[in-house]
Amino acid sequence: MVDIEHSGKEEHRQSFTIFGEPVIKTKCQRNAFITAITGGIICGLISFLITSNSRKSTRIGMASYGVIGISYAIYCAVDEINTRNEIKKLRHLMYETSKSDNTSNKKLVDA
């Protein structure tokens, strides 16, 4: 049997949010997590090859994961905020320009 109630509806799932923005929505944050995981693994492996101490290299890998992840996430957040502010300024300028064009067109029509 086909369930008619659920066939046309999309499932709405609650996602993990940071500062009110879902993490999945921003690709930059996703890339930050992937880069941090990769960087942590690489730093851990390199330190293991140099020191042959598994406990020390695990700590170095976890520390590098944290530093890389936090740094990249902050960079992404700041970049996204700057982009939103630029878009907001551009929209305001476009609105002001269209508003001034309408007043100049009315002056031309009235004359």
N, C-alpha and C positions, 0 to 999 in steps of 0.2 A: 504494500500500500504506500501511496505517496502522501506525505504530510503536507497538506495544503497551506497550513499556517506558516510554516518555516521555509517554504520553497521560494518565495519572492523577497524575503527579508534578509538584510545583511546583519550579521552578528556584530553587535557593538561591544567591544572589549575595552576594559579599563587598562590604559597603558601607564607605564612608569613616567612620572613627570618631574622635571626640575624647573623651579621658578615658574610653575604654571604652564610650561611648554612641554609637550610629550617628547621624549627622547627619540622615539622612532620617527617623528615628524621631521626633525632636523638631521639631514644627512651628514653634516659636519660633525655632530656629536657622535654619530655612529662611526665615522671614520676615526675620530679621536680614540674611541674604545678599541677599535681594531688595531690602530697604530700602537697604542700602549701595550696591548697584549703581545704583538709581534716584537716590539722593542724590548719588553721584559724577557721574553724567551731568548732573544739573541744575546742580550747582555748577560743573562744567566749562563748560557752555553759558552760564551767567550770567557767569562770569568772561571768557569769550570775547567776549560782547556788550559787556562793560565795557572790556576792554583791547585787543581785537582782536589778541592775541598768542597764537597757537595753542600754542606750546611751554609758555608759562606757564599757560595754562588747562588743558592736559593734566595738568601737574603738580599743579595745584590740584584737579582732578577726582580724580586718583589718591589724593592725600593725604586728601581728604574721604571717599573710598570706604573707605580704611583706618581712619580715625578713627570713622566711623559704624559700620562693620562690627564693629570690635573692641568699641566701647562697647555696642552693642546685643547682641552675643553674650555679653558679660560680664553684662549686666543679665538676659538670659534664663537664663543658667546659675545666677546667684544666686537668681532667682525660682523656678526649678525645684527647687533644693536646699531653699529655704525651704518650698515646697509639700510636698516629700517628708517633711521633718521634721515639719510639722504633721499630715500623714496618719499618720505613725508614732506621734505623741503621741496622736492621736485613737483609733487602734487600741488602744493601750495602755490608755487610759482606758475604752474600751468593754470590754476584757477584764477590767479590774479591777472595773468595774461589774457585769458578768455574774457574775463570781466572788463578789462580795459579795451579789448577789441570790440566788445558789444557797445560800449559807450561811445567809442569813436565812430562806429558804423551808424549809430543813431544821430550823431551830429552831422554826418554826411547826408543822411536821408532828410533831415530837417532843413538843411541849407538849400 
